[in-house]
Amino acid sequence: MAGKRKANEAGSSNGLRGDVLCVLGVLKVATADQIQRLASPHLTYRHTLKKTAALRKEARTASHRGAANDLRRHGLAVDGGRTRGGEEVRLLTKDGLAAAAIDLDREPEEMGGMPRSAGRSGASHSMTVNETVIALIRPKPDLDLVVGEPAEAVAAAQAAVDAPKGIGTLTSYATEVALPVKGTWKNPAIGSARADVVVIAPDDDVPLLLIEVDNCTEEAVLIAAKFDKYARFFKRKERDTDGIEKPMWRTRWSAPAWEGYERVHPPVLLVFHQVGKRSAKSQMGKVADFTRHHWQGRWHGEGGFHSYDGCIPIVATTLELLREHGPAGPAFWRFGRKERQPLLDAIGNPRREAALARSRQAAREEQQRRAEREAAEREAQRPVCADCGRKFTDDRLEATDFRHWQNPESHPHLCEDCQSRAVAVEQQAEADERDRQEQERLRQEQEAEQAAQKAGGWLSRFRT
């Protein structure tokens, strides 16, 4: 025990250190508060009897702060400065990132890079990225772990559990992911895009979502310029392991196959956080104008929907709206649409899906009507029995169809019952004929015998 305490002076468990490694492996830079909310959300509802919010935060984050300190002693994590609010941030070393890759079951090149200026200048961008991930996941507390807490805390935890679910889990996310316009995944060329967050959550109907975060500090024209890089990356092709050339992004991530003529690129979510002086709403409008050539679809009046062939679905929201409504709420504005929608509707094309569903239903109904017409025509042409006048059954039709005969069917113009009776009559007639012939043969034999006997008697008299 003494050796363990010396190695982990803060007394952290393997589980706690593993939680910190996984969270930092995904987020790269995080506070103990963010690590706790993702890894142990039930702790948010503990220590509610402490007098101030600061004391409650100190208590609920104590175990994860201790785990981070122990990781620092092992050379896996370092202190990364403080946020503008004064919270200490932690980040992984190179060895720590490698250890996290093992815990997350990811290849090193899948881990993503470290944020630029990580831990410096308050890490405001990284903090917004982290809050975006938390708001999308909406971690659910384990109610068994809040038993015995004050009623208000238990009720708050229950409300969190009952609220609409988020998108994916921590392992569904990756940050600082390079999108090479040239070069390789591991060594992207200068000028490549880099997604702040990549989400892969097919179980939640989000096979691939890329996220850009802005604190309302960057000029809209510079944000829009990122989509030129995204477009170049999406159009880049290379041969996959099956020898087939396909978009480069499809060689790394799975996504539904393109439907017919519509080849839509992966959606990109813009999350604005009102930190800088620029208005989030104004930023959205300007970026939408500057990127129109990337996202604007073509109207199909007959179907009542837009086609986005070759387009990038760009969706925007604010961190405040995302926190309030979550992914299932009306927090997302798809560029080109009027109203805010839930995330799945915003990144999708509900009108097109509805039109395709109507088209498929109409095709099924037409197929059914055609089948019914053909059945009616077959019924009208169904032959009837030449004897009793009843229509042939399907089995009888099959049996009398000369195309399928191996042995010619007898009485093809009679139904099964009449055929059975006709066969029985024929068989009886054949039996009667055999009996008649047998009787005739016996009669002839008897007559011959009688003639022979008569001839023998005459000969005997003649000799006498």
C-alpha positions in Angstrom: 0.0 0.0 0.0 2.9 2.3 0.8 4.3 1.8 -2.7 1.0 2.5 -4.3 0.5 5.7 -2.3 4.0 6.8 -3.2 3.3 6.2 -7.0 -0.1 7.9 -6.7 0.3 10.4 -4.0 -3.2 11.9 -4.6 -4.6 8.4 -3.9 -6.4 8.1 -7.3 -7.7 4.8 -8.5 -6.9 3.2 -11.9 -10.5 3.9 -13.0 -10.2 7.6 -12.2 -6.9 7.9 -14.0 -8.3 6.0 -16.9 -11.3 8.5 -17.0 -8.9 11.4 -17.1 -6.8 9.8 -19.8 -9.9 9.1 -22.0 -11.4 12.6 -21.6 -8.1 14.3 -22.3 -7.4 11.9 -25.2 -10.5 13.2 -26.9 -10.6 16.8 -25.8 -6.8 17.3 -25.6 -7.2 20.3 -23.1 -9.8 20.3 -20.3 -10.5 21.5 -16.8 -11.3 19.1 -13.9 -14.9 20.4 -14.0 -15.2 19.3 -17.7 -13.5 16.0 -17.0 -15.9 15.3 -14.1 -19.1 16.3 -16.0 -18.1 13.9 -18.8 -16.7 11.0 -16.8 -18.8 11.1 -13.6 -21.9 13.1 -14.2 -23.5 11.8 -11.0 -21.0 13.9 -9.0 -22.7 17.0 -10.3 -25.6 16.2 -8.0 -23.6 15.6 -4.9 -22.2 17.9 -2.2 -25.3 20.1 -2.6 -25.3 20.9 1.1 -22.1 22.9 0.8 -22.7 26.6 1.2 -21.3 28.0 -2.1 -21.0 27.0 -5.7 -17.2 27.2 -5.4 -17.1 24.8 -2.5 -19.5 22.4 -4.3 -17.3 22.5 -7.5 -14.2 21.9 -5.4 -15.7 18.9 -3.7 -17.2 17.3 -6.9 -14.0 17.7 -8.9 -11.5 16.7 -6.1 -11.1 13.1 -7.2 -10.4 13.9 -10.9 -8.0 16.7 -9.9 -6.2 14.1 -7.8 -6.1 11.7 -10.7 -4.7 14.4 -13.0 -2.0 15.2 -10.5 -1.0 11.5 -10.3 -0.9 11.3 -14.1 1.4 14.4 -14.1 3.7 12.5 -11.7 3.8 9.6 -14.1 4.8 12.0 -17.0 1.5 11.5 -18.8 -0.1 14.9 -18.2 1.0 18.5 -17.6 -0.6 21.6 -16.2 -1.6 23.8 -19.1 -2.2 27.2 -17.5 -5.5 28.6 -16.5 -8.7 29.7 -18.2 -9.9 33.3 -18.1 -12.1 32.2 -15.2 -9.1 31.0 -13.2 -9.6 27.2 -13.6 -6.5 25.1 -14.2 -6.5 23.2 -17.4 -4.8 19.9 -18.0 -3.4 18.3 -21.2 -1.5 15.2 -22.1 2.1 14.7 -22.9 3.2 12.7 -26.0 3.3 9.6 -23.7 -0.1 10.4 -22.3 -1.6 10.7 -25.7 -0.2 7.3 -26.6 -1.6 5.8 -23.4 -5.0 7.4 -24.1 -5.0 5.9 -27.6 -4.7 2.5 -26.0 -7.6 3.2 -23.6 -9.7 4.6 -26.4 -8.8 1.7 -28.7 -7.6 4.1 -31.4 -4.6 4.2 -33.7 -2.2 7.0 -33.0 -3.1 8.8 -36.2 -6.8 8.7 -35.2 -6.1 10.7 -32.0 -6.0 14.1 -33.8 -3.5 16.9 -33.1 -3.1 19.2 -30.1 -4.9 22.5 -30.3 -2.9 25.5 -31.3 -1.7 27.5 -28.3 -3.2 24.9 -26.0 -3.3 26.1 -22.5 -2.2 29.6 -23.3 -4.3 32.8 -23.4 -7.0 31.1 -21.3 -7.6 28.3 -23.9 -10.9 30.0 -24.6 -11.4 28.2 -28.0 -10.6 24.8 -26.5 -13.0 25.4 -23.6 -15.8 26.2 -26.1 -15.0 23.0 -28.1 -15.3 21.1 -24.8 -18.6 22.7 -23.9 -19.9 21.9 -27.3 -19.0 18.2 -26.9 -20.6 18.1 -23.5 -23.8 19.9 -24.8 -24.1 17.4 -27.6 -23.5 14.3 -25.5 -25.6 15.4 -22.6 -24.1 12.9 -20.1 -26.7 11.0 -18.0 -26.0 10.5 -14.3 -26.3 7.0 -12.8 -29.3 7.4 -10.4 -28.0 4.6 -8.2 -25.0 6.8 -7.3 -27.1 9.7 -6.1 -29.3 7.7 -3.7 -29.3 9.3 -0.3 -28.6 12.8 -1.6 -31.1 15.6 -0.8 -34.4 15.4 -2.6 -33.7 18.4 -4.8 -30.4 16.8 -6.0 -32.2 13.5 -6.8 -35.0 15.3 -8.6 -32.4 17.3 -10.7 -30.6 14.1 -11.6 -33.9 12.4 -12.5 -34.7 15.4 -14.8 -31.4 15.0 -16.5 -32.0 11.3 -17.1 -35.5 12.0 -18.4 -34.4 14.8 -20.7 -33.9 14.0 -24.5 -30.7 12.0 -25.1 -27.7 13.5 -26.7 -25.6 12.3 -29.6 -23.1 9.4 -29.0 -20.7 9.0 -26.1 -17.2 10.3 -25.4 -15.7 7.7 -27.7 -17.9 9.0 -30.6 -15.8 12.2 -30.7 -12.4 13.2 -31.9 -10.9 16.7 -31.9 -8.3 18.6 -34.0 -8.7 16.2 -36.9 -6.8 17.0 -40.0 -8.6 16.9 -43.4 -5.8 16.8 -45.9 -6.3 18.5 -49.3 -2.9 17.1 -50.1 -0.5 14.8 -48.3 -1.6 12.1 -46.0 -3.8 11.7 -42.9 -0.7 11.6 -40.8 1.2 14.4 -42.6 -1.4 16.7 -44.2 -0.1 19.4 -46.6 -0.1 23.1 -45.7 -3.5 24.6 -46.4 -5.4 21.5 -45.3 -8.5 21.9 -43.2 -8.7 20.9 -39.6 -12.0 20.1 -38.0 -12.4 21.1 -34.4 -14.6 18.1 -33.7 -15.5 15.0 -35.7 -18.6 13.0 -34.5 -19.3 9.4 -35.5 -22.5 8.1 -33.9 -24.4 5.9 -36.4 -26.5 4.4 -33.6 -27.9 8.0 -33.2 -28.3 8.4 -37.0 -25.2 10.6 -37.2 -22.8 8.6 -39.3 -20.4 11.6 -39.7 -20.6 15.2 -38.5 -17.8 17.8 -38.6 -17.9 20.7 -36.2 -16.3 24.2 -36.3 -16.4 26.3 -33.2 -16.0 30.1 -33.1 -16.0 32.5 -30.1 -17.3 35.4 -32.3 -13.7 36.7 -32.5 -12.9 35.6 -36.1 -14.0 37.5 -39.2 -16.8 35.9 -41.1 -14.8 35.9 -44.3 -12.1 33.9 -42.6 -14.6 31.4 -41.3 -16.1 31.1 -44.8 -12.7 30.5 -46.3 -12.4 27.3 -44.2 -15.2 25.8 -46.3 -13.1 26.2 -49.5 -10.7 23.8 -47.8 -13.5 21.6 -46.7 -14.8 21.5 -50.3 -11.3 20.6 -51.7 -11.0 17.8 -49.1 -14.4 16.4 -49.8 -13.7 16.3 -53.6 -10.3 14.6 -53.1 -10.3 11.0 -54.3 -8.0 8.0 -53.8 -8.1 4.3 -54.2 -9.3 2.3 -51.3 -8.1 -1.1 -50.2 -10.6 -2.7 -52.5 -9.0 -1.0 -55.5 -12.0 1.3 -56.1 -11.4 5.0 -56.3 -13.7 7.0 -53.9 -13.7 10.2 -51.9 -10.8 10.2 -49.5 -13.1 10.8 -46.5 -15.0 7.5 -47.3 -11.7 5.6 -47.0 -11.6 6.5 -43.3 -15.2 6.9 -42.2 -18.4 5.0 -43.0 -21.4 6.8 -44.3 -24.6 5.8 -46.2 -24.2 5.2 -49.9 -25.1 8.0 -52.2 -28.6 7.8 -53.6 -28.7 8.0 -57.4 -27.7 11.4 -58.6 -27.5 13.1 -55.2 -23.9 13.0 -53.9 -24.0 15.1 -50.7 -20.9 15.8 -48.7 -20.7 15.3 -44.9 -22.5 18.0 -42.9 -20.6 20.7 -41.0 -22.0 22.2 -37.8 -20.9 25.8 -36.9 -21.2 26.6 -33.2 -20.9 30.2 -32.2 -20.2 31.3 -28.6 -20.8 34.9 -27.7 -17.4 35.7 -26.2 -16.0 38.2 -28.7 -17.5 41.4 -29.8 -19.1 40.2 -33.0 -22.7 39.2 -32.9 -23.3 35.5 -33.3 -26.5 36.1 -35.3 -24.6 38.5 -37.6 -21.8 36.0 -38.0 -24.2 33.3 -39.1 -25.8 35.5 -41.7 -22.4 36.7 -43.1 -20.9 33.2 -43.3 -24.1 32.0 -45.0 -23.8 34.6 -47.7 -20.1 34.0 -48.2 -20.5 30.2 -48.5 -23.7 30.2 -50.6 -21.9 28.5 -53.5 -21.0 25.6 -51.2 -24.5 24.9 -49.7 -27.2 26.2 -52.0 -29.3 23.4 -53.5 -31.5 23.2 -56.6 -35.3 23.3 -56.3 -37.3 20.4 -57.6 -40.8 21.8 -58.0 -42.4 18.5 -58.9 -41.1 16.8 -55.8 -41.3 19.8 -53.6 -37.7 19.6 -52.2 -34.2 20.8 -52.8 -31.5 18.6 -54.2 -28.0 19.1 -52.7 -25.9 17.2 -55.1 -22.3 18.2 -54.6 -23.2 20.5 -51.8 -22.0 20.8 -48.2 -24.8 20.8 -45.7 -23.8 23.7 -43.4 -25.7 24.1 -40.1 -25.2 26.8 -37.4 -26.2 27.3 -33.8 -25.0 29.0 -30.7 -23.6 27.3 -27.6 -26.4 28.8 -25.6 -29.1 27.3 -27.8 -27.3 24.0 -27.9 -27.2 23.9 -24.1 -30.8 24.9 -23.8 -32.4 22.5 -26.3 -29.8 19.8 -26.9 -29.5 18.0 -30.3 -33.2 17.0 -30.3 -34.5 20.6 -29.9 -35.0 23.4 -32.4 -31.5 24.9 -32.0 -30.1 24.5 -35.5 -30.3 26.7 -38.6 -29.5 25.0 -41.9 -28.2 27.6 -44.3 -30.9 28.3 -46.8 -33.8 27.4 -44.6 -36.1 29.7 -42.6 -36.7 28.0 -39.3 -34.5 26.4 -36.7 -34.8 22.6 -36.5 -33.5 19.6 -34.5 -30.1 18.5 -35.5 -31.1 15.4 -37.5 -33.6 17.4 -39.5 -31.2 20.2 -40.1 -28.4 18.0 -41.4 -30.8 15.9 -43.4 -33.3 16.6 -46.2 -36.8 15.8 -44.7 -38.7 17.1 -47.7 -36.7 14.9 -50.1 -37.1 11.9 -47.8 -40.8 12.6 -47.7 -41.0 12.9 -51.5 -39.0 9.7 -52.0 -41.2 7.9 -49.5 -44.3 9.1 -51.4 -42.6 8.0 -54.6 -41.8 4.6 -53.2 -45.3 4.2 -51.8 -46.8 5.2 -55.1 -44.6 2.6 -56.9 -45.7 -0.1 -54.4 -49.3 0.8 -54.9 -48.9 0.8 -58.7 -47.2 -2.6 -58.4 -50.0 -3.9 -56.3 -52.6 -2.6 -58.8 -50.7 -4.1 -61.7 -50.6 -7.4 -59.8 -54.3 -7.2 -59.2 -55.0 -6.4 -62.9 -52.9 -9.3 -64.0 -54.6 -11.6 -61.5 -58.0 -10.5 -62.8 -56.9 -11.1 -66.4 -55.7 -14.5 -65.5 -58.9 -15.2 -63.7 -61.0 -14.1 -66.6 -59.0 -16.4 -68.9 -59.0 -19.3 -66.5 -60.5 -22.4 -68.3 -63.6 -24.3 -67.0 -64.2 -28.0 -66.8 -65.8 -29.4 -69.9 -68.0 -31.6 -67.8 -69.1 -29.8 -64.6 -68.3 -26.2 -65.7 -66.2 -25.3 -62.6 -63.1 -23.2 -63.0 -59.7 -24.9 -62.8 -57.7 -24.4 -59.6 -54.1 -23.1 -59.8 -52.8 -26.6 -59.2 -55.0 -27.9 -62.1 -53.8 -25.2 -64.4 -50.2 -26.0 -63.6 -50.9 -29.7 -64.2 -52.6 -29.2 -67.6 -50.0 -26.7 -68.8 -48.3 -28.6 -71.6 -45.1 -26.5 -71.1 -44.5 -28.2 -67.7 -45.5 -31.8 -68.8 -43.1 -34.6 -68.3 -45.8 -37.1 -68.6 -48.8 -35.9 -70.6 -51.8 -35.3 -68.3 -55.0 -37.2 -69.1 -58.3 -35.3 -69.6 -56.7 -31.8 -69.7 -60.1 -30.3 -70.2 -61.6 -31.7 -67.0 -61.2 -30.5 -63.5 -59.5 -32.7 -60.9 -62.8 -34.2 -59.6 -64.2 -34.9 -63.0 -60.8 -36.3 -64.2 -60.9 -38.7 -61.2 -64.4 -39.8 -62.1 -63.5 -40.1 -65.8 -60.4 -42.1 -65.0 -62.4 -44.3 -62.7 -65.0 -44.9 -65.4 -62.2 -45.7 -67.9 -60.5 -48.0 -65.5 -63.9 -49.8 -64.8 -64.5 -50.0 -68.5 -61.0 -51.5 -69.0 -61.7 -54.0 -66.2 -65.1 -54.9 -67.8 -63.4 -55.4 -71.1 -60.8 -57.6 -69.6 -63.5 -59.6 -67.9 -65.4 -59.9 -71.2 -62.3 -61.0 -73.1 -61.6 -63.5 -70.4 -65.1 -64.8 -70.6 -64.9 -65.0 -74.3 -61.6 -66.9 -74.1 -63.1 -69.4 -71.6 -66.2 -69.8 -73.9 -64.1 -70.4 -76.9 -62.0 -72.9 -75.0 -65.1 -74.7 -73.8 -66.6 -74.8 -77.3 -63.3 -76.2 -78.6 -63.3 -78.8 -75.9 -66.8 -79.8 -76.7 -66.1 -79.9 -80.4 -63.1 -82.1 -79.7 -65.2 -84.5 -77.6 -67.9 -84.7 -80.2 -65.3 -85.4 -82.9 -63.8 -88.2 -80.8 -67.1 -90.0 -80.3 -67.8 -89.9 -84.1 -64.4 -91.4 -84.9 -64.9 -94.2 -82.4 -68.2 -95.2 -84.0 -66.7 -95.1 -87.4 -64.0 -97.6 -86.5 -66.5 -99.9 -84.9 
